[in-house]
Amino acid sequence: MHSRPDRPVQDRSDSQEQRHAALIRARSLFDVVAADPRAGAPRAAALVEAARADADAELEAWALRALAWSYRARWDHAEAERLLSRALRLGRRNGWGGLVAQVLVARQAVRQETGRVAAARRDLDAALEAVLHAQDVAAPERLAVEIHIRLQRATADANAGRRDRAEARYRQLLPYRDRLTETDRYKLLNNLGLMVAQRGAYAAGLRLVSEAAEIAERLGPAAWAPVLQTRAWILVQAGRLVPGMREFERAERAYEAGDVPLAEYYAEYADTLADLRLLPEASRAADRAVDECERAGVPFIGAEARLRAAQVRVLDGDQAGALAHAEAAARAFEAQRRTGWRDRALLVAAEARALDAFADADEVEAARRAAARLQRSGNVPSAVQAHLVAGRVALQAGLLPVAARELGAARRLSQRGSVLTRIRGRLAGALAGRAAGDPRAALADCRAGLRDLAAHRSSLPTMELRALASGHGAELGEIGLGVLLRDGRPARVLDWMERTRAAALLGAPAPATGQDDEASTAEAVLEVSGVRAAELARPAAQPRDQQWLHEAPVSAPTLVPAPPTSSELRAALDGRVLVEYGRCEGRLVAVVLDRAPRLVDVGPERVAVEHLRALLFALRRLANPRSTATAAAARLSAEQRIRALRRALVEPLGVDPGRELVVVPAGPLHGVPWSALADAPVAVAPSAGAWLRTTRAPVRDGVVLVAGPGLAGAHEEVAALRELHPGAVVLEPPESAAMTVARASVRADLTHLAAHGSARADNPMFSSVLLADGPVTVQELQQTTVAPRRLVLASCHSGADVAYAGGETLGFVSAMLAQGTAGVVASIAAVPDVEAVDLMVALHTHLRRGLTMARALHAARAQIDRGTPGGFVNWCTFSAHGAA
């Protein structure tokens, strides 16, 4: 017969089993906290208290490690390090080598994030030493901990900018992935996938990161968020813009769900927005990252955020802001011994100084060495940009052989990179060709770079993004124009100008009928533009039915058609004179097409821009004069500036003052009130090709007259126009809601809109006109098929399209011409609405006689009483666009 153990032995056995289970839970709790700090932190805190109550030092140390990690996730690094130091003391005092190693690995991450890179590296070395000599760790566990430490070393190399070494170390660990914890496994796959994608192997990188995402999603939001962010970056770089931006949205929600600071997210998001040329949004995202890091005292990530902020400001031409951020980032990277990152910051600083045309031999040598180090690191995009910057600086310093070597290196390396990297390489080649006096080579690289840009641009789902993307080719366009101007053949210059402007507008597609395009909904477009719907606060009292945005989705963009020939344009001009302006090296040039094209050197751009700014200021004062004396002074200034602009822009052309003009402006000249500068009718167009397209629009039937809310003269204006158009559809509040106006106007021959207008110079796609149910933005119009053949926008600033680098404009006029509208009348400034009634009645009277918009506006302006401030402003600011 077997005897049964007595009760105390059973209690002792149960107690040991319970403690063993508690230790297992404490060790695994670290991964729970890492995946979801919000959920794991209370459990870790409770376990620490329980261990202390039982005087169980080993249990307390493991629980302290998990609790410390929850503080690190919330960026309370001081408390995290305090808790880890206590756990380390307990482990060393009791000879628990495995615990000591794990705590040291956790502490190295905290120290690295607070900028103590050398101390973090020492912790990793000590951790490896501790686990290799630990007596309390079995062989399988020792191997797992060793692999974990080697993973952290690879990550440290990546953070230091040693990408080749980091990728090699990650690849060495791949065969051991099944021995890793799930936390280590997803980090290995995610980090290696990012490295692979940064070399341009997007599909391979995406496969690795998608595998990481499956693991991280099981673990929790804090684990899932950075993987979603990596996948978002790869998708955008690979040209899959809409799903990429949606992944960024999901990543942000995951960070918030995990109660994790968003600085790293904002830094990566800023990079992506900058690649899309959404520079104001990119700058705001980078600044938010910098602010979060400064508040939390995290210089490691803060230095990277400053570098992003500097890069965006260079693109935006902000020399002072770029230099301040770049130099601060370089100092921080130097202190952290992150040489690869320091080199990138130094190059951005050199690029910022180059904006002010300052460079010397020392600057050149520093940039050249940094470029060489980045190339050795295997970071192709950064190395290409580095050699390009070094070449630019060498050109400014007059060191042509050095410039040729650096620009040549950028061009050769770029062929291994993404499309945007290849465009930078083509720019390097064009600069080298120009500097070497080889115009043929320079032009060939310009053409090749613009072809790459056209392919990239055609993959983007909205006109806004296509227009902004053209900025990547702005310098290529100017270099090519300079080459052709020296060649001196007007027809070739006109052809080049046409290839480098309004590509987003001309590439806009015809409306589609399908419902499955992922970019067709308002939600997707808002995601793509980097603007949250919640941030677009409506002043209207009631929400608007959004159905009108979804009824007609837009198909994928088409490629830009070939530029029209001179003979095609002459036939369509039918006696008019085409004037297309260009900008090159600070000067304005023009191609004048009458019987034969000819080139005109118009003069310094600066002169015209200064007079234009003064004119617009005077018109603002006239639209709302504070006194008779103020009005008189503003009127005198405006008349002087109009005469000065006529001398600067029109008289050098040598065109008969009585000839009707078709004007294609460039850059800031889109803001010129062209009708006020000429004695004959003027039609404005974003390109000659866009104007030619408007000559082919068929005449339709039907007139729609719309009055918006809260505008004193709107009802009077519509009532007067109704007398001229007895069969017109008339919509006034509350009937003048967006959907009703859209349905009435979609195939109308003429729509007249008298409403409040609001301009957004920072983002013209959110300029708006106020209808009965709220403001309608340019972006919303872009999602519909609303395109009457002719449109009169009797609204403030409705014609104030914003010019962007690369020959693009965005605003109401561009949007409507892209939709298929063939003629628009709109104002570049504030409109005195009561005084506008007479002008609008006169305009419609002449339209009923069959005149084009340009001729009808010219005739109507001749009837205005310019003696009043409001009359003068209306005479000056309205322009006609298109041929209808």
LUMMAR-645229 format. One record per residue (C-alpha): x, y, z; residue in three letters. Coordinates in steps of 0.05 Angstrom, whole numbers, plus 5000, padded with zeros to 4 digits. Each point is the difference from the previous one (the first is absolute). Layout:
<pts>
XYZALA/...
</pts>
This chain:
<pts>
500050005000MET/502650694981HIS/499950545053SER/497150684983ARG/504450615011PRO/498050425058ASP/496650674989ARG/506050475011PRO/503949654945VAL/494350094951GLN/499350745019ASP/507550104989ARG/499649674932SER/493950414979ASP/503550635023SER/506149854958GLN/495749864939GLU/496250645010GLN/506550405006ARG/502849674938HIS/493650184962ALA/500550725026ALA/507250054975LEU/497949764932ILE/494450514998ARG/504850555023ALA/505049844946ARG/494749974945SER/496650635026LEU/505550414967PHE/497549804931ASP/492850165021VAL/502150705021VAL/504150104936ALA/493949824958ALA/494850385040ASP/502850475055PRO/493250265019ARG/497449295017ALA/506549715027GLY/502350565046ALA/494849885056PRO/501649265001ARG/507550145005ALA/498950505057ALA/495649515038ALA/505249454992LEU/505550455027VAL/495850155062GLU/498449265010ALA/507349804994ALA/502150525050ARG/494649785048ALA/502749284995ASP/507350245002ALA/501249624935ASP/505950384970ALA/500349604935GLU/492750094985LEU/500650745016GLU/505950094953ALA/496449684941TRP/493750405015ALA/504150645005LEU/502849874931ARG/492949974971ALA/497650605039LEU/506150414978ALA/498449844928TRP/493050305008SER/503150655024TYR/504949994941ARG/494149914952ALA/496950645030ARG/506950344994TRP/501050075075ASP/507249784990HIS/502450235069ALA/495149565037GLU/501349424952ALA/507550035013GLU/498950065075ARG/495849365001LEU/504949634955LEU/505950205043SER/496449715061ARG/498649354962ALA/507349984979LEU/502450075072ARG/495549425022LEU/502549564943GLY/507450135012ARG/499449935075ARG/497049304992ASN/504149774940GLY/494149944951TRP/504050084936GLY/494149894953GLY/495950545034LEU/505950485000VAL/500949904925ALA/492650144985GLN/499850625045VAL/506350284967LEU/496949914931VAL/493950385023ALA/504350555031ARG/504150094936GLN/493650184962ALA/498250525052VAL/507050294999ARG/500350014924GLN/493450384996GLU/502650525048THR/506250104957GLY/505249625041ARG/502149554943VAL/506849805029ALA/496849805066ALA/494749614962ALA/505449634961ARG/503649825065ARG/493549725027ASP/499449544940LEU/507149765007ASP/498949875075ALA/493549634985ALA/503549534952LEU/505649885050GLU/494949875055ALA/496049484962VAL/506149634974LEU/502649905071HIS/493449915036ALA/499649375042GLN/492550045008ASP/498249984926VAL/499049364961ALA/503249934931ALA/493650104959PRO/498250625040GLU/507150264995ARG/499649954924LEU/493350364999ALA/502750575042VAL/506350044958GLU/495950054937ILE/495850545033HIS/506250405016ILE/502749924929ARG/493450264974LEU/500850625043GLN/507050104973ARG/497449984929ALA/494750515019THR/505450445031ALA/503949974935ASP/493850204961ALA/498750585047ASN/507250224992ALA/499350014924GLY/504349384988ARG/494849694954ARG/504249484965ASP/502649725066ARG/493050015030ALA/496949634941GLU/505549485002ALA/498849885074ARG/492549964991TYR/501049484945ARG/504649595044GLN/494349955050LEU/494649784951LEU/501649255006PRO/498750065075TYR/493450354995ARG/496149415029ASP/504250045063ARG/498250735011LEU/494250255041THR/494350284958GLU/502150705020THR/507149904975ASP/497549644937ARG/495550564977TYR/505550515014LYS/505049604959LEU/495349934941LEU/497650725003ASN/507050305004ASN/502949564946LEU/494150144955GLY/501150745008LEU/507449924983MET/498449604937VAL/494850504977ALA/504850585011GLN/504449674947ARG/494150034951GLY/497849275007ALA/493050205021TYR/496549334986ALA/505049615041ALA/499950505056GLY/492450005001LEU/499849245006ARG/504450025062LEU/496150575032VAL/493349674985SER/502449385036GLU/502150455058ALA/493150325000ALA/496549335009GLU/504049875063ILE/499650725028ALA/492550044991GLU/499249405047ARG/504450335052LEU/496750685007GLY/499550724974PRO/506950235023ALA/503249434961ALA/495550074940TRP/500650764992ALA/507350054978PRO/499149414952VAL/494050334968LEU/504250634994GLN/505649634965THR/495149674952ARG/496850684986ALA/506850304982TRP/501749424953ILE/493350034965LEU/500650754987VAL/507249934976GLN/497749444953ALA/494750464970GLY/494049685034ARG/497950665030LEU/492949905024VAL/501149355038PRO/506450295028GLY/496650615028MET/494549565028ARG/505349605036GLU/502750655030PHE/493050145026GLU/499649305031ARG/506950095031ALA/498050655033GLU/493849675030ARG/504249425025ALA/505050475033TYR/494350365035GLU/496849345021ALA/506649785031GLY/500950675036ASP/506850084964VAL/502850694982PRO/499450184927LEU/506750334987ALA/502949444958GLU/493449964961TYR/500150744985TYR/507349974978ALA/498649434950GLU/493650344978TYR/503750644986ALA/504849624955ASP/494349714960THR/496350674994LEU/506550334976ALA/500849474946ASP/492950184978LEU/502050745000ARG/494750155053LEU/505050465032LEU/495750405049PRO/497049355028GLU/506949685002ALA/502950595038SER/494449985051ARG/500949245010ALA/507650095009ALA/499050575050ASP/495149585040ARG/505249455004ALA/505350495024VAL/495350305052ASP/498049315028GLU/507349805006CYS/502050645035GLU/494249955049ARG/501849285016ALA/507550125003GLY/501649484946VAL/506050284961PRO/501249354961PHE/493550024961ILE/499950765006GLY/506350064958ALA/496749604945GLU/493850435004ALA/504350634993ARG/503349714939LEU/493149884968ARG/498050725017ALA/506450254967ALA/498949594937GLN/493050264991VAL/502250725009ARG/505349924947VAL/494749764951LEU/495750605019ASP/505850504992GLY/500350195074ASP/507550085006GLN/500250265072ALA/495349475027GLY/503549444963ALA/506850215024LEU/497950075073ALA/496849305002HIS/505649674960ALA/505650285044GLU/496349815064ALA/498949304973ALA/507349934979ALA/502350205070ARG/495349495032ALA/502249444953PHE/507350165014GLU/498849965075ALA/496449344990GLN/505749744955ARG/495149864943ARG/504650184943THR/495449794943GLY/494450445026TRP/505050565014ARG/502349984927ASP/492850064976ARG/498950605045ALA/506550334977LEU/497849924928LEU/493350325013VAL/503650585033ALA/504550064939ALA/493849994955GLU/496850545043ALA/506250444994ARG/499949884924ALA/493250344999LEU/503850645015ASP/505449844949ALA/505349935053PHE/505449474994ALA/507549935008ASP/505249454993ALA/499149765072ASP/492549944991GLU/501149614936VAL/504949515032GLU/495449885059ALA/494249854954ALA/504249554956ARG/502549585059ARG/492949945028ALA/497449774933ALA/505549474995ALA/498449735070ARG/492649964984LEU/501449634936GLN/504349495038ARG/494249905049SER/495649744943GLY/494550525009ASN/498850144926VAL/494850575006PRO/504150375052SER/506549894961ALA/496950264935VAL/497550625035GLN/506750085034ALA/504049984936HIS/495050484968LEU/500850495057VAL/507649934999ALA/499950144925GLY/495750615008ARG/504550285054VAL/506149874956ALA/496850364942LEU/498750615044GLN/507249995023ALA/502449964928GLY/503349315009LEU/497549714935LEU/504149345000PRO/497549835070VAL/492950194979ALA/500449554939ALA/502349405043ARG/494650105052GLU/494350124951LEU/502349404959GLY/499949565062ALA/492950235016ALA/497849844929ARG/503149304999ARG/497449805069LEU/493050254987SER/498549454950GLN/499549515058ARG/494850425036GLY/492650174999SER/496950464948VAL/501150625043LEU/507349805011THR/500849914925ARG/497250694988ILE/505250295047ARG/505349634962GLY/497650294934ARG/500250695032LEU/507349865019ALA/501549814928GLY/496650624973ALA/503950455047LEU/506549654979ALA/498450074926GLY/498450745007ARG/506450135040ALA/504249624949ALA/497250404942GLY/496549394971ASP/492850244987PRO/498249364964ARG/501749575060ALA/496550485048ALA/493650004958LEU/500149244993ALA/500249925076ASP/494450525007CYS/495649624952ARG/501449335033ALA/498750285069GLY/493450314978LEU/497949344969ARG/501349665067ASP/496050555034LEU/494249914951ALA/499649265017ALA/500250155075HIS/494850564993ARG/495249574959SER/499749505058SER/497350525048LEU/492450005011PRO/498450755007THR/501450624960MET/502850325063GLU/505349475010LEU/501749994926ARG/500950755001ALA/504449985062LEU/504149434971ALA/501950444942SER/504450385048GLY/505049434997HIS/501450214928GLY/500050755008ALA/507550074995GLU/500449514943LEU/495050434963GLY/503950645012GLU/506749694979ILE/496949744936GLY/496850674986LEU/506750345009GLY/503349534950VAL/494550134948LEU/500150755010LEU/507350014982ARG/498349584939ASP/495250574982GLY/494549624962ARG/493250255025PRO/496149384978ALA/504549555042ARG/499550475059VAL/492450004996LEU/499849244995ASP/504449955062TRP/495850495039MET/493849604983GLU/503349365024ARG/501650305068THR/493450325021ARG/492849825017ALA/501649264995ALA/495449845058ALA/494250374967LEU/501249704931LEU/500849315031GLY/493350045034ALA/495449444976PRO/493049994974ALA/494949785052PRO/499249255007ALA/493749615016THR/502849445044GLY/499450005075GLN/506249605020ASP/505750504994ASP/503150055068GLU/501750734990ALA/492950204981SER/497150145068THR/500750645039ALA/503149615058GLU/505749734957ALA/501550674969VAL/500250335069LEU/504849455022GLU/504550114940VAL/500450745010SER/502249925072GLY/494050395027VAL/495249705049ARG/492650124989ALA/499350215072ALA/505050574988GLU/495650314946LEU/495150355046ALA/493950254963ARG/497150685018PRO/493249754977ALA/495049855054ALA/497949344970GLN/504049424970PRO/499449904926ARG/497749374966ASP/506549724969GLN/496449564949GLN/501850474943TRP/507449845012LEU/499049264987HIS/495349994941GLU/505550084947ALA/506749705020PRO/506150184960VAL/504249514962SER/507549945003ALA/503850584970PRO/502249984927THR/506750194971LEU/500850724978VAL/498850084924PRO/505550244955ALA/500650764996PRO/496350344942PRO/504050224940THR/500650734979SER/495649874939SER/494549695043GLU/500250595047LEU/500050524943ARG/493949684969ALA/496250015067ALA/502350715017LEU/496350284940ASP/503150685003GLY/501750015074ARG/507250045025VAL/502749475048LEU/504950245052VAL/503249465043GLU/504750235056TYR/505749615030GLY/505050105057ARG/507449874995CYS/505650215046GLU/496150585029GLY/497550284934ARG/493449974964LEU/499749774927VAL/494249924954ALA/498249644935VAL/495350434959VAL/496149604948LEU/496850414945ASP/501749854928ARG/506549685023ALA/502649875071PRO/505350475027ARG/503950055065LEU/499850615045VAL/504550155060ASP/494850345044VAL/504450215058GLY/501649855073PRO/494649605035GLU/501250385065ARG/497550664970VAL/493349714979ALA/499049635066VAL/501350645041GLU/494950404960HIS/495049435005LEU/500549965075ARG/499050755007ALA/494049984953LEU/496549445038LEU/501150385065PHE/496950624970ALA/494049614974LEU/498849705069ARG/499850715029ARG/495350234945LEU/495249425010ALA/498850235071ASN/502450725007PRO/500150315069ARG/499450714976SER/499850424937THR/507350185008ALA/501949265007THR/496049834937ALA/503450564961ALA/507049795020ALA/498549274985ALA/497050194932ARG/506150404981LEU/504749435021SER/495949494961ALA/500050414936GLU/507550115005GLN/501249265010ARG/495549814942ILE/504050464954ARG/506549715028ALA/497649284988LEU/497950184929ARG/507050284987ARG/503349395032ALA/495749444970LEU/496150234938VAL/503850554965GLU/506449594990PRO/496049514959LEU/499250484942GLY/492849794987VAL/494950484969ASP/495950265060PRO/493649854962GLY/501449254992ARG/496349505043GLU/504749605045LEU/500349305027VAL/504850045060VAL/503449405032VAL/503350275064PRO/505649685039ALA/501049965075GLY/497650635037PRO/497450314935LEU/493849585010HIS/497950535050GLY/500450574950VAL/493450354981PRO/501449914925TRP/493650334977SER/502250665031ALA/506749984963LEU/497449954929ALA/495650424955ASP/496849404966ALA/496649365026PRO/504549535038VAL/499049265015ALA/504549685052VAL/501949264999ALA/504649545041PRO/503249754935SER/499050074925ALA/497849274998GLY/494850125054ALA/497450604962TRP/499749604935LEU/495949465035ARG/494850525020THR/498950204927THR/497149314987ARG/494450005052ALA/493249944967PRO/494550515014VAL/494649765048ARG/493250245023ASP/497850295066GLY/501850555048VAL/500649935076VAL/500050605046LEU/502149895072VAL/500050465060ALA/503749805063GLY/498050205071PRO/502050635036GLY/502250414940LEU/496750684995ALA/500050064924GLY/498849274982ALA/492450014998HIS/499950664961GLU/505349724952GLU/496249364986VAL/493450374993ALA/503150474948ALA/503149414961LEU/493449635001ARG/497150554956GLU/505449854949LEU/499049245004HIS/492549885006PRO/500749244998GLY/505649955050ALA/500149545060VAL/500350475060VAL/502649745067LEU/500050445062GLU/500449815074PRO/497949505025PRO/499549664931GLU/507150194981SER/503049405035ALA/506149644972ALA/496549394972MET/494450404967THR/505050484968VAL/504349424977ALA/494349634967ARG/497550634966ALA/506950214975SER/503049334980VAL/498250094926ARG/497950734997ALA/502750474947ASP/500850575050LEU/499950025076THR/500550655039HIS/501949965074LEU/499250615045ALA/502749785068ALA/505050155054HIS/506949744981GLY/505649815049SER/507149924976ALA/505149525030ARG/506850214974ALA/503349465044ASP/495749454968ASN/495850244941PRO/496449344996MET/496350235062PHE/498150684973SER/492450014999SER/493650344980VAL/494350035049LEU/493449664979LEU/493649935040ALA/502449375036ASP/507250205011GLY/506550144964PRO/501849604938VAL/507549904993THR/504249934937VAL/501749305022GLN/492749815005GLU/498850264930LEU/505749564976GLN/496249395022GLN/493950154957THR/498350064926THR/497350715009VAL/502550374938ALA/495450514967PRO/502950234933ARG/500750715027ARG/500250235072LEU/499750705031VAL/502850015071LEU/497650665029ALA/503749855064SER/505950295037CYS/506749704982HIS/496849464956SER/505250124946GLY/506050025047ALA/503049344980ASP/506649855035VAL/506249864958ALA/504549425019TYR/506949784979ALA/500049614936GLY/495250454962GLY/493649795036GLU/494350405029THR/494649795049LEU/493450345015GLY/492950074975PHE/501850204928VAL/505049434992SER/495149515030ALA/494350194954MET/504450004938LEU/502549315019ALA/492849775008GLN/498350234929GLY/497450705009THR/502250414939ALA/499250715025GLY/500350325069VAL/499450725025VAL/502850105070ALA/503350525044SER/507149985028ILE/498150425061ALA/494350225046ALA/493850214962VAL/495650595022PRO/493649604990ASP/494850554992VAL/504250364947GLU/501149344964ALA/492649964980VAL/500850494942ASP/506249644974LEU/496649325002MET/493850264964VAL/504350304946ALA/504149364994LEU/493849574990HIS/497050494951THR/506149914955HIS/500149255012LEU/492949974973ARG/502650324937ARG/504449394989GLY/506750315022LEU/505449595034THR/501350105074MET/506250424984ALA/496450464951ARG/493850065042ALA/504150185062LEU/503950524960HIS/493650324975ALA/496949985070ALA/506150325032ARG/499550584952ALA/493150165029GLN/502250025073ILE/500150655038ASP/507249995023ARG/499150635041GLY/498049625062THR/504949575039PRO/495649384991GLY/499150134926GLY/507450074990PHE/501549355038VAL/495049614959ASN/502750304935TRP/506949785020CYS/499449325033THR/495549584956PHE/503349584946SER/497649504948ALA/503049304995HIS/499549524943GLY/497350084929ALA/492449925008ALA/
</pts>
